[in-house]
Amino acid sequence: MRLHRPLKAVLTSCATLLAAAGIAVTGGGAAQAATPLPQHVFAPYFEAWTGESPAALARQSGAKHLTMAFIQTAVAGSCTPYWNGDTGMPIAASTFGSDIAAIRAAGGDVIPSLGGYAADTTGTELADSCTDVNQIAAAYEHLITTYEISRIDLDIEVDSLDNTAGIDRRNKAIKLTQDWAAANGRSVQFSYTLPTTTGGLAASGLAVLKNAVQNNARIDVVNLMTFDYYDNAAHNMATDTQTAATGLYDQLAKLYPTRTAAQLWASIGITEMIGVDDFGPAETFTLANATTVYNWAVSKGINELSFWALQRDNGSCAGGAAADGCSGIAQNTWDFSHVFAPFTSGSGPVTNDFSVALSPAAGSVTAGAGTTATVNTAVTAGSAQTVGLAVTGAPAGVTATLGASSVTAGASTTLTVATTAAAAPGSYPLTVTGTAATGSHSTTYTLTVQGTGGGGTGAVVNGGLEGGSLAPWTCQSGGGVVTAPARTGGHALLAAATSGQTGECAQSVALAPNHAYTLTAWVQGSYAFAGVSGGATASTWTSSTGWTKLTVPFTTGANGTVSVYLHGWFGQGGVHGDDFSIA
């Protein structure tokens, strides 16, 4: 089982005074202002090694509570834990202190998590690394007093599940910490995050809990990682979550025979891996799955909903594999967070809702040509409903049609865009709107129409130089078309910079007035400049021995005409350009 594949990265936290960060002085035993977590809490994992601000992502996503991962020792054999095992990130107010204060000020809190896949496979999980139970307990207490937290999560998987000595030390340290907390008037919870089968904990995970019972260590929440089954079976990930949690319920009922049914469900947590998990597309947790799990969790009264990980809650790598920064499926940013967030407030079952997205979300055509995009809908809450679709915003000379006027949420259709030769060059937003009984959602397709070329009608003419002729480009002395180096095809443009000239090559291009465009050019050489002048002024440059792509955004003026150019710099030698285009 794998919860993540972390990369250590140095995170420079804002150094703040303890009081300014709202963090108590470490080492004290007296009870502080730690606030217990809500009875039902949504706390997705935050990947602490990325250098991002947990407070900023909590605010953007709407996830008020975060499980912050991970804490581990720097090397095996150590008893000193750090964030990500990075000695530059100690357990101190200087590391995440101001973020945690901001999260609390917004009504949330954090759950630090120790362990994780990297620590559990390298001997750097605290209780695997440190053989002194008292020092392990002291580290837990230091974590509690430093950040004034009310729960510690322990992510135990792979090799740590087989380390019986580490398991025993960990549970003994939990008991010592709980005794210390009780003596000092503190309320501190411990949760175990463990891998699962679709029917409940495997024997190794159950052994961790049995050892806790033997050591009189109270485990407040058992959090199941309901993903990465690696069993080569067909999976409905929502159904698997329910059978796994029900199996855990039965196991906990035997371990804790005096607990009521409500107490047993209230000691269960669920962590999903949103989108594609490490096994691959056969184990994909969808937005529809999220809604099903949410409603089921509400009905059972479980303690915690979570997922791996907050930074993955976006569709930037749709169709891809599991990754730390995206879900691998088509979705809007924060879709999963928005489904699970009401769990903290104790809201009831969600009502139906859906999303609309386009893939791709933009396209460029020459006037007279056409293009297509896929309109994707998804269930984001409740169950699938009929969604009526419409597209608006097409300018003169452009028609936009949909393959279907309505779909069932979760289905797709095609947006087809056609243009005539009379379509004016420019960028145009086409709005696709989905409407259902519960409301409507819209998304935008950005269409860029380019001129047909020749005579400055809206496109860079001879942008690839493949005809071997220079026109309509003009160059200063020594410049022109060359056969090498060429990025594509067999020709490129040479701008011959000398001590007395930049070697500029240029052509005039007529574009739509008062429109935003982007010039793209591939260049190489010392101080290679690409840009526009005349009706707009913008440029960028690079120095490179290989081909480098430059992009220059600009907005045309009242007449729309600009001069596109390539040049070098005085005394720096010639530069080359290829594959010029405007979109």
N, C-alpha and C positions, 0 to 999 in steps of 0.2 A: 504494500500500500504506500502511496506517496501523497502527501498533502502539498508539497511544493518542491521545487528544485532551486533553492535560493542561491543567489550570487552575493557574496559579501561586497558591500559598497560603503564607502565612508559617507556618513550623513553629518553635516555640520549643523548642529542644533544651535538655536539662539540661546546664548548664555544669559541667564537671568538670575536675579536674587531669589532665594527661596520664597520669601514672602510675596514678591511680585508675581511669582509663578503660581501662587496658591498652594504650594507644596510644604508639608510639615518638615521640620528638621529631622534628619535621619537619626536612628539609634535610640530614640525615646520610646518608653514602654507605655506611657499614658495614652488613653484613648483620644483620638483626634476626631475630625469631622467627616470620616468616611461614611458615605451614604450607601445603604444597601441597594443592590440592583433591583429593578422592577421584578415583580413576580413572573412576568413573561417578558422576555427581552430578545430583540433582534440585534445581534452583534457580529457583523461580518468580519472576516479576517482582514487586517491591514498589513501589507508586506512592508516591514519596517526598514528593509535594506535599500529601498528605491530612492531615498533622498527626498521623497515627497512629504508634504505636511499632512499628518492625519487630521488635524482640525479643519484644514481647507477641504479635504475630500469628504469628511463627515458633513460639512456644511453644504457642499455641492450635491451630494447624493441623497441627503435626507436621513442617513443612517446615524442616529445620535450616539449610539454605543458601538465601540469597536473592540474586537479581539486583536491585540497587537502581537505580531509574530516576527521573530522568535527570540527568546533569551537562551543563551548557552555559554559554556566556557570557551575560552580562546583555544585551549589545547586540552587533550585528554590528560587526566590526572590533576587538573586544577580544581579548586573549590570556589573560584571567583567567577560569577556569571557576568556577561555583557550582552547588550543588544547585538544580535547576529554574531556573537563571538568576537566582536570587533573591540579591541582594547581602547579605541578612540570613542567608544559609546558606552560609558559606564552606567551603572544603575545609579543615577544622580539626577537632580533637578535640571542640570544643564543639558540632559538628553531627554527630549520630549516633554520637559516640564511645562513650558509655556503652552505647548499644544494641548496637553491634558487639561491645564487650567481653562483654556478656551473651550474645549469640549464640554467641560463641566458647566461653564458659564452659559452654554447653550442648552443645558438641561440633560446632557448625556454623561457618559463615563467610559472607562476603558477596562479591559480585562487583559493583563499581560499573560502571554502564553510561553511556557518553557518547553523546549524540546523541538519537535518537528523532524522532518525526514533527514535533513542534513546533520543535525546533532545526533539523532538516533542511529545513524550509520557511521559516525566518526568517533564515538565515545565521548562526545562533548555535551551530551545531555547531563545536567548537573548531578543527578544521583548516580549516573553511570560513571561520571568523571571523578567525583569526590567520594572517598570512602569513609568520611567522618560524618556521621549522622548529625551531630551537633552543629557542624559547619554548614551542612545543607539547610537545617532549620534556621540557622542564623541568616543565611542568604534569603530565605523566604521572608523572614521578619524584616530584613533590611528593605526588601522590595515593597513590602506592605507599608512601612513607615515613610519610605522615600516618596511614594506616589499616593499614599493614603487610599489604597484600593480596598475593595471588599471581596474580590474573588481573584484567585490564581488558577489559571488553566495549565494542565500538564498534558502535552501532546506526546503520547507514547506509542510508537509503531516500530515496524521492522526489527532491527537488532535489539532495541531496548525491550521488546516484548520477551526476548529470550534471556535477558540478563536478570536472573532470579535474585542475585545479590543486590543489584541496583533497585529492583522492584521493592525489596524488603527495606532497603535504606530509605527509599523515597517515602514509603508509607509510614515508617517510624518518624521521619522528619515532619510529615504532615501532622501526626499526632502531637509531637512536641510543639509545633507551631500553634495548633489549636488550643493546647493547654496554656501556652503563653498568651494567646489572644484572650482567652477566658479570664485569666488572672489580671489582665489589663483593661478589661471592659470593652474589648473589641469584638466586632462581628466579622468573621472572615470565612469565606466559602472556598472549597477546592472542587474543581471539576477535572475529570479525566476525559480527554479526547482520544478515542480508540478506533481502529479500523473495524469493519464489520463484514459479515456475510449478509446475504439477503434474508437470512432467518435469525439474525442476532449475532452476538459476539462469538468469535471463534474461541477455542479453548485457551489460547494464550492471553486474549483480552480478558476473559472471565477470571483467569488466574490472578491478574492484577487486582481485581476487585475482591477476590477471596482473601488475598494477602492483606488488603486494607482492613477487612473485617477482623482478621486474626490479630492485627495490630491496633484495633480499636480506633482506626483513622476514619473519620466521617467523610464520605464522599458525597457532596451535595448534588452534583450533576454528572451524569455519564453522557458524554456527547459523542454520537456516532458519526463517523465519516462515511456517509452513504454514497460512495463512489469508488472507482478503481477496484472493481470486483475481480477483474482479470480471470474470469471463468469461461470466456468464449461462448457465453449464452446470450440469448435475446433478452433485452432489458427494456422495461418501461420504468424509468428511474423514479417516478412518483410512486408507483406500486411497490417497487423495491424498498423505498424509504419506509413505507407503511409496514411491510412485512418484517423489515429489519428492526424497526422500533418496537413492534409488537413482540417479536422474539426477545428483545432486551427486557421488555416489561415482564415477561414470564421468568426470565433469568433473575431479575432484581427481586421478584416476588419470593423466590426461594432464598435469596441471600438476606432479605430483610422481611421476614414473615410478619412482623408487627405493623408494617406500613399499610395504610389504606390504599385503595386503587387510585384515588386522587393524588396521594402523596407519591406513589410510584410514578405516575405519569409526570408529575411535577419535578421529578428528579432526572428526566430524560431531555437531552438536547439533540439537535439534528444539524449537521453541517453538510451542505451540498457542495459539489464543484460545478459551478454554473457553466452551461455550454458543454463543450467537448472535454472529457476528462483525460487523464494520462493514457488510458487504454486505447482511446480513439473514438471515432464517430459512433460505434456500436453502443457506447455508453455516453449518451448526450442528454443533459438535463435542460429541458426547454422551458420557455416562459409559461406554457400551459402546465407543465409539470410543477412549476413554482406555485401557481395558483392552487392546484390540487393539494400540494403539500401544506400550503398556508392554511387552507380551510380545514384540512384534517388536523393539523397541529392545534388550531383554535378549538376544535371540537373535543380534543383529548386533554387539553390543558397542559401541554408540555412546557418545560421551563424556557428553552432557548431555541431560536432559529438562527442559523449562521450560514455563510457560504465562503468558499475559497474562490476568489478573494475580491476585495473592493475594487482593486485596480484592473480586474478582469471584466468588470461590468460595462462592457461596450462591445460594439460589433465591428471593430476596426480590422479584424482578420477573419471575416466571415468565410467559411469554407476551409479554414485552416485547422491545424492541430492544436492541442492544448498549449497554452502559452501563459506566462506570468502577467502579461499586460492586456489580454483580450480574451473573449469567450470562445472564439472559433465559430460562432453562429451569427446570423443576421439579427440585429437588435439595435435599439436606440441606447445611448449611454444612460446608465442608471435604471434600466427597465427592471432588473431583478431586485434592486434596492427598493424601488417604488412598490413592488408587489409585497415584499416582506416587511417594510418599515412599519405598517400599522400594527404589527404583532406586539410591539413594545407598549402601545397604548391600550392594548386589550380589546381592540375593535373586533367586531363579529366578522362573519364570513364576508368576503369581498363581493361586490357586484360585478357584472360583466363589463369588460373593457377590452380595447384592442389597440394596436399600433399600426402605422403605415410607414413604410420605408422604401427607398428606391435603390436599385443596384444596376449600373452605377448611378450616382446622383448628379452627374453632369456629362455632357457630350458636346463635341464640336463637329460641324459639318460644313462643307462648301455649299453655297447657295445652289439649289437644284437637287441636292442629295438628301438622304434621310438617315435616321438612326433609330435604335430601340433601347429600352431599358425595362427591367423587371420590377413590377410593383409587388412588394411583399407585404402581407398582413400577418399579424401574430396575435394570439390571445395573451393579454397581459394581466387579466383578472377575470375570475369567474369562468364561464364556459363560452364556447364559440357561438357567434351570432352572425346574422347576415349583415354585410357591410356594402352599402352602395358607394360606387366610385365615380368620380368626375374629374376632368382636367380642364383648367382655365389658364388664361394668360398668353395664348399664342398670338403673336403679332401678325401683321399683314404679310402674306406670302408663306406662312407657316401653318400647318394643320397638325393637331395632336389628338390621337384617338386611343381608346383603351380596348383591349381584347375582350373584356367583359365589363358590363355595367354594374355588376355586383358579384361578390364572392363570399364564401363563408370564412370568417376570421381564421387565419392559419394558411389560407390558400394564396396563390399568386396569379397575376395576369401580366399582360405586356402593354407597355406604353410605346406607341409607334409615332414617330415624329417625321413629317415630310416637309420639304421646303421647295419653293419655286426659285427660278433664277432671279426673280424680282425681290426676293427677301433681302432686306437691308442688313449689311454686316453689323454685328453687335452681340451682346450677351443678353438673354431674356430669361426671366424666371417663369417656369411653368408650374402651376400649383396642382398637385393631385390631392383631392380631399376624399376621405372615407367617412361615411355617415351611417350610424346605426341607431337603434332605439335608445341607447345610453349616451349618445353624443357624437361628436365628430373629431377627427384628427387630420392634419394636413402635413404634407412634406413637399419640398421644392426640388424640381429638376432644372438645372441651369443649362440652357441651350446656348451655344455660341455659334453664330453663323459667320462664316468667312466668305470673302468675295471670291469670284471665280478665277481671279488672276488676270495678268496682262493689263497694261495701261493704268496701273495703280487702282484697281477696283476692290481692294480690301484684303489682299493676301501678299505675303512676301513672295515675289516672283523669282524663280530660279534659286530658291532657298537651299537646294542641295547641290547646285552647280553641276548636275549630272550631264547636262548637254555639252559641257566642255567650253561653253561660251560665257563671257562675263556679263553681258546685258541682262537686265537693266542696271546692274551694279556699275559704279564708276569708282576708280581707285586712284590714290595718289601715286606718283612715280614708283615703278618697281612692283606694284601690286597687281593681282590678277588671279586667274584660275591656275591651280597646280594639280598634279596627279598624285602627289604624296607630300605630307601624310593626308589621308582622307579618312573620316570617321566611318562613313557608309559610302558604298559605291566606289567610283574611281576618281572623284574630283573634290577639291575643297577651295576655299578662298584664302588668299594670302594678302595680308596688310603689311606692307614693307616699311616698318618704322626705322628711321635713321636718326642721326644726331640733329637733323634739321627738320624732321617731320614725324608725325605719328603714324603715317601710312594709311590714313582712313580710307575705307571702302564704304560706300553708302548707296541706298536707293530710296526713292520716294514711294510711299504707300498711302493710298487714300482709304480712310476708315470712316465709320459712322461718327458723327460729332458727339462729344460729351458722353462717351462710353468708356468703360473700363476694359482694358486688354492686358495681355501678358505676352511679351516677346520671349521666345526661347531660342537659345543659340548654344552650340557646342564649340568650345574654343580650346586652344592650347598655346603655350608660349609665355614669356615673361610679360606681365602687365598687359594681359589681353582684356580689352574693354568691349562690351556690347551694350547698345542702348538706343534710344530714340531722341531726336531733337526736332525743333520746328514747332509743330502743333502740340507737342508734349516734350517734357525734359525728364529723362530718367536713365540711369545706367548702373552697371555693376562690373566688377572685374575680378580676375584671378590670375595667379601665376602657377602654371602647372606644366609638367613635361608630358602629361597624357591628356586625353580628351576630357574636358570638364563641362558639365551642363550649367549654363547661366540662365536665370529667369529674371525678367525685368518687368514688373507691373507698372502700368501707366494709364492715364486717362486722357483721352483726346480733348482738344479744344473745340472752338465753335465751328471750324471748317473740317476737322477730322483728319487732315493730312499730316503725316509725320515723316521724318527721314530716319530710316533704320541704318545703323552703322556698326562697323567693326574697326577698331584701331588698336595699335600698340602704344608704346611710350618712347619718348626721345632717347635714343642711344641704347635701347634695350633689345633691339633686334626684331625681326618679323614675327608676327603672330598669325595663327590659322583659325579659320572658322568654317563650320559646316552645319547643315540641317537647320537653317533659320526658319522660324514659323511664328505666326501671331495667332493667338486664340483669345 
